[in-house]
Amino acid sequence: MITRPLLEQIFEAASIARWNDHPHPAVFTELGKQAHKMVAAWVLGKAQEDAGSAVDWNALIEGGIFEFLYRVVVTDIRPPVFHKLMQDRATREQMGEWVYNRLEPDLTAFSPEMARRFRAYHRSDAVGPERSILRAAHCIATQWEFDFILHWSANMYGIDRTRREIQEQVSRIDLPVAREMLTDPAKSRLWGFVSLVGQLTFQRRWAQTSRTPQTSVLGHLLFVALVAWMISHEIEACPRRIYNNFFGGLFHDLPEVLTRDIISPVKASVEGLDDMIHRYEKEAMEERIFPLLPEHWHRELRWYTEEEFANKTWQEGQIDPIQRHEGDIPPELNRDRYNPMDGRLIEVCDKLAAYIEASVSISTGIRSPALEDGKRRLYERFRRARVDGLPLGYLFEYFR
């Protein structure tokens, strides 16, 4: 079972400001940074596969989540100090045990096996291909943020040292495609894609409503992806289904980088407006996003961004290969070869994120009719939600 403290631990990352000792025009948060890192990891993983290297995608996702949870717990340690501490094996082991002890009750409540794997991951010094991808993705996300920070901090004492520390991390990257993206970003279409997605960090959720903490669309994507990943394990989804539910959650709002977040009341106010917006989003994706990626990646990204809240599988040899399911995905299709994705689960997680955003703000005293009405409507709609027979209403009850 997913506990309330675990959800709160994840959501807390939306309040953890990065670069708060540097002047900057926008707020970068740990939740947004980690979301951007996983987008970069998807890009690097696909590129590695194109180069003939095997990628264990579920190990990659799990490692990214374990690293995120670890970082949230030790967030008070500045990155340069943290990286210095991690060079000492004894300190690294003690820190790992301290973090594990903090998270163990909630990880065990979710899955004793997952708690065991979390501990083993942070005890291991082995650097396999998935860790290499995550390290490179971390550098890409950090470099992207630093490029903004540098503009405002060029004359600040110590900025050159920060630049050298980042360059030192970049120099240790052993993935050619990552080095190409970082050394000559102007010529890299993949960097263009990662940079474009990063702009979702500047878009605020509930933009027309005063709320605290403010959350970005980019950070929201990781919250949805992570909760969908946890529930996917609870319903014993096949590996490809877990992969699709995580990256489907991570990319489901990608078109908003082109259209901005249009709130539901506006979409519902004019008949046919929602369909018109979806058509525009599809056209904009074709014109501005897909040209940045290899053509054979397009189908997967369409899978995540078109009919993103539909349960669907892929049936090879069919005239219409996409099979949409009104109810749950049938057990016999819970197989990698059918490429199943629980769009309905992603929708529940999407609305859970909005429900928590409204609830947390109201609990701090920052309330408005829009927040209170939104919270009430979301609860009424999703308090009886189920996926594969698993009731999910308890997640909403936590924050009622």
N, C-alpha and C positions, 0 to 999 in steps of 0.2 A: 504494500500500500504506500502511496505517495503521501508523506506527512506535510502538515502545514509549515513547520520550520524549514523543510527542504525547499518548498516553494518560495518562502520568504527569503531564504539564503540566495536563491537564484535572482529573485526580483531586486534584492538589495544591491546587486551589481549595477542597477540603473541609477543608483545614488552615489556610486563611487566615481568621483571625478578623476580624470587623468590629467597630467601636465599641470596640476594646480599650483606648481611653483614657477610656472612660466605664463607670461601674458598670451592670451589667445582670444579670438573673436567668437568662438563657438565652444560649447561644452562637450568634451570627449569623455565618455564614460567607459567603465570596464565592460559593461554588457555590450555596448556597441563595438568596442575593440575586439572582443571575443567573437562576435558575430562576423565581423569583417575577416577575422583570421580564418574562420571556417569556410567563408566564401572563397578566400584565397586557397585554402586547402583543397577545395573541390576542383578549382582550376588546375592546380599543380598535380593533383591525382590523375585527372583526365589526361594531362600532358604526359605524365609518366607512362600511362597505359599506351598512349600513342607512340611513345618511344620504345615500347616492347617490354616494359617493366610491370610486374604484377603488383596490384595494390589490394590489400585486405581492407575494404572500405569500412566494414563494421569495426575493425580494430582502430582505424583512423578516427571514426566518429567517437568511439568510446574514449580514446586517448585525448581527443580534443575536449570532451566533456570533463574528464578527470582533471585535466590541466586547468580548465576554467574554474571548477569547484575549489581546487587547491589555491588558485590565485585570489579568489574572493576571500578566503579565510585569512590570507597573509597580506591583504591589501595595504595595510599600514606601512609595509616595508617598501621604500622607494626602489624602483627597478634596478638601478645600478648597485645598490646595497644588496638587494635580493640575489642578483646574479653573482656577486662577489661571495656571499655566504654559501651559495650552492656549489662553489668550487671545492669546498672542504667536505670530504665524505662524511665525517662524524657529525658535523653540523647539519648536513643535508639529511642524514638518517634521523636525527633528533627532531628536525623540523617536520619531516614526513610523518613521524609517529604522533607529533602534537596535532597536526592537521587531521590525521586519521581519527584520533580520539575525539576531536571536535565534531566530525561528520559521521562517525561510526553508528550512533543510534539511529539516525534517519536513513542512512544508506542501508543498514541492516533491516529496518522496517520495510524499505522498498524491496530489497533483495539481498539476502545474506551472501549470495555468490557475487553480486556486484560489489558489495563492501570488501570482500576478499580480493577481488580483482583490482579495486582502487588501491588497496594497500600494496599489492604486489607491483602495480604499475610504478608507484612512486619509490619503491625499494630497488627497482631494477636500474642498472646502468647501461643496459643494452640499447643500442641505437639502431633500430631496424628501419626499413623504408618509410613506415608510417610516421615514426617520430621525426625522421628527417624532413618529411613533408610538413609536419606541424611546426617544426622549428623555422623552416623557410617561410611558411605562411605567417608566423608571428612577426618575422622581420619585415615582411611586405606590409602588414597592417601598421606596424610601428613606424616604418619609413613614410608611409602615406600621411599619417598624423603629423610626423615631425616636419614634413615639407610645409604644412600650414603653420606650425608653431615657429619655425625658423624665420618666416617673414616678419613676425612680430617681435622676435627675440634676437635679431641679428646683432644688436649692440649690447646684449645682456652678458654680464660676466659669467663665464662658465659654459656658454652655449657651444663653444668649440669642443670642449671636453665631451659634452653630450653627443655631438656629432661624431667624434672619434669612437665613442663607445658603441654607437649604432653601426658605424662602418666596420668595427671589429667583429660584431655579430654577423654582419653581411658577408664578411670575408671568409667565415667558416661554413657558409652554405655550400653544400656539395651537389645541388641540383642545377644543371645547366639552364633550364628554363627559368628558374627563379633568379639566377644571376643575370640573365639577359633582361628580365623585367626590371631589375633594380639598377643595373648599370646604364641602360639606355631606354628609360621608360617612354620617351617620346616616340620611339619606333616600335614599341610593343603594343599590339592590339590587346593582348591578354591583360597588360597593365591598364589599358584604357577601360576594359570591362571591370576590373577590380576597383579602379578609381571611380567609375560611374556608380557602381553599387555603394561605394563608400559615402557618396553624397546623401544617402538615406540617413546618415547620422545627423544631418542638418534639418531634417524634416521632423517636426514634433507631432506626437499623437494628441488627439483632442485639441487641435491647434486653436480653436475658437473658445476654449474654456480654460479658466484659471485652474491649475491643478499642481499638486506636488506629490512625488517628484515628477518633474518633466521627463518624459521618456521619448526616445527617438524611434522612428520606424525601423531603423537598423537593429537596435537593441531588442525591439519587439519581436523581430524575426527569430532571433536565437531563443528567446523564451518559448515561443510557439514550437520551434523545432525540438527543443530539449524535453518539453513536457510530452510532445507526441512520441519522442523516442522512448521515454519511460513507459508510457502506456502501451506502446508496441511490444515491449518486453513482457508486460503483464498479460497481454492477450496471446503470447507465444507466436508472434508474427514470424514468418520466414525471413532469412537474412535480407533478401531483396526488398521485401515489404518494409523492414526496419529502415533500410537505406532510403527508400522512397519517402517514407513518412518524415524522416529527419530533413532531407534536402527539400522535400515538398514544403515543409514548414519554413525552412530557411529562405526559400525563394518565392513563397506564395504572394508576397506584396511587391515583388521586383518591378512590375510596371509602374508603381507609384513614383519611381525615380524620374519618370517621364511625365506623369499626370498629377502628381501630388496626391495626398490622402484626401479623398472626397468622402465626407462623413455620410453615414447611412441615411439620416433624415433628408439630406439634400438629394441623394439618389432616389429616394422614395417619393419625393415631392412632385416629380414630373413623370407621367407615364411614358415608359420606354427609354428614360434617361439612362438607367443602369445598363441596358443593352447597348446603347450608343457609346457609353464610356468603355465597355468591354471591346467593342469593335475598334475604337480609337486606340486602346491599349495594344491590341493585337497588331495593328498597323504600325504603331510607334516601335514596338519590339522588333518587327521585321526591318524597319528602316534604320534604327539607331543602336540596337543591342546585338542582334544576331550577326551583323557584319564584323563584330569584334571577336567572334568565336569561330573555330573551325566548323564547317558546315555539318559534319557528322555529330556534333554536340547539340545541334538545334532541337532535335526531336525530344531529347531528355528535358531541356529547359521548357519546351512547350508543354510537356507532360506535367510540369510543376506550376505553370503560370496560366494555362488555359483550363477552364472548368476545374479550378484548383480545389474546390470543395466537393467534388464528385468522387464517390468510390468507383474505382475503375481498374480493369485489368487489360492486358494486351494479348490478343488471340492471333497468333501467326496464321497466315493463310486465309484470313477472313477478308471480305470486301471492305468492311468497316472493322479494322483490327481492334479498335477501342471498344471494350464492352463496359457499359455503365451499369452500376448496381444500385437499385433503389434502397435495398436493405444492406446488411453486412456482406462483406466479401465471403462467398461460400467456402467452407473448409477445404474442398477439393481444389480450389484455386489459390490456396495459401502455399504457393510453390514459386520458387524463383523464376521459373520459365514463363510464368504468367505476368510477371512484373506488377504485382498488385500494389495499389496505393489507397490508403484510407483518407480520402478527401474530407469525409464527414468528421473524422477524428481531428484533422487539421483545423476544421471550422470550429469544433468545440474548444480546442486549445487556443485558437485565435480569440474567441469570445471570452474564454476564461481569463486571458491576459487583460482584455478590456475591463472585465469585471473586477479584477484585482487592482488595476490602475485606478478605477473609480473608488473602490472600497478604501484603499490606502489613503487616498487624498481626503476623502470624507472623514476618515478616522483621525487625521491630523488637524481637522478644522477647516480645511480648504474645500468648501462645498459649493454647489450651484444646482439649480433646478435640472440642468442638463446632465450633470453627474448622477444625481439622485434618481432621475427618471431612467437614465441609461442603465444604472445598476439594477433597478427594479425589473425592467424589461428583460435584461439578460438573464436574471435569475429565473423569472417565470418561463422563459423559453428553454433554458438548458438544465434546470434542476432535475429533470428526469432523463437526461441524455444517457445513452448506453452505446457501447461499441463492442461487438462480439459478445453480447450478454453482460459485459462488465459495466456496472453503474458508475457514472462519473459525476453525478450530482453532488457527491460528498466534497468534491474539490471546490464547488461553489459555496457549499454550506460553511466551509472553513472561514470564509470572509464575509458571511452574512451579517 
